[in-house]
Amino acid sequence: MPKLSRIHLVYLVAFFIAAFCTLPAAAWQNSTQTQLAKVYEQDNTIPISNYLVSEKYDGIRAIWTGSQLLTRQGNLISAPEWFTAPLPAVWLDGELWTKRQNFEALSSIVRTQTPKDNRWRKVKYMVFDMPDAQLPFEERYKNYSKLIEQVNAEHIKAVQQQRFHSNHELSEHLQAMVDQGAEGLMLHLATALHQSGRSDALLKLKPYFDEEAEVIAHLPGKGKYTDMLGALRVRNQQGIEFSVGTGFTDAERANPPPVGSIITYKYHGYTSNGVPRFASFLRIREVVEGE
């Protein structure tokens, strides 16, 4: 992967919940807010040193209510009893994760309604917040770190945070993590209270941008891809139609995402006409049953 010549921080305050700590599970589904991404340039007025930084885990968001493990839409995750038994009776926010670049296998494990112990043994719950509307993130980080240490379960981990003092330091760390297979980094504003809506409180930093689009047509392949998918014709959330022709395995070209499905694609900025530049397929959006 080429070295990053410039940092682009992509805002993604991902599905936070207003008054999160006091919401009952039944109220969860109506409380989520999908946050929109925007580009953060190096001249941002908030110093990088004000953020606590961790790896961005490419897993499945999981909310522990104190008694249930839920998706961000409020649907129950069918985890084995032994998996959730060590979790304390407090709200936790985290990611179900196996290892880097293994999202599809993880998704298959979590989507299975009857959990299989041998498969769930591969899954870890990576806790990155202990929501409390009265405490800044730096205090919440201390609290969840101490709590997970007391839980002392091999499959429940506290996500470690660290500080950087310049964009250059952060860029070097991002490149090192990406070289090891990481998806990117998450930046939490240390002094921010838990909140919903768009803000500077949580940033997603990746070496590329990604968004979702609806598949509207299959374009036939040529040459070695004859009788297979050549490209997907898609429409993104801004209503722009374009083709995605790279990033597919041969198996995905033989059995492409169906028309009407939602895919995630990565891209590197926009053309003058607003079309995502160098769009490449990442994956079809997978959901836990019931979503």
Buried (B, 14 or more C-beta within 10 A) or exposed (E): EEEBEEBBBBBBBBBBBBEBBEBEBEEBBEBBBEBEBEEBEBEEEEEBEBBBBBBBBBBBBBBBBEEBBBBBBBBBBBBBEEBBEBBBEBBBBBBBBBBBEBBEEBBEBBBBEEBEEEBBEBBBBBBBBBBBEEBBBBBBBEBBBEBBEEBEBEBBBBBEBEBBEEBEBBBBBBBEBBEEEBBBBBBBBBEBBBBBEBBBBBBBBBBBBBBEBBBEEBBEBEEEBEEBBBBBBBBBEEEBEBBBBEBBEEEBBEEBBEEEBBBBBBBEEEEEEEBBEEBBBBBBBBBBEEE
